[in-house]
C-alpha cells in the first residue's frame, strides 16, 4: 500500500490526538544524557534508569568524562 500525503496527514493527526501531552518517562537534559538513558532503558525500567542516571549525571557530563573513568579503554582505538 502506498502512503499518500493525505493518508500520512490523517495518520499524524490521529497520533497527535491520541498522544497529546505525552512526555518521555526518562529524565534527561541534553542529547548525550538521552542517549545513555535510552541505552540503559533497554536493560531495566525507566524508573530504575532515572535513579541510576541521577547519580551518574552528577559526575559525568560528557563522553570524555566516561572515557576518563576507564583510562585503559581510552587506549584502544575503535574502528
Beta strands, then each sheet from edge to edge (+ up, - down):
end
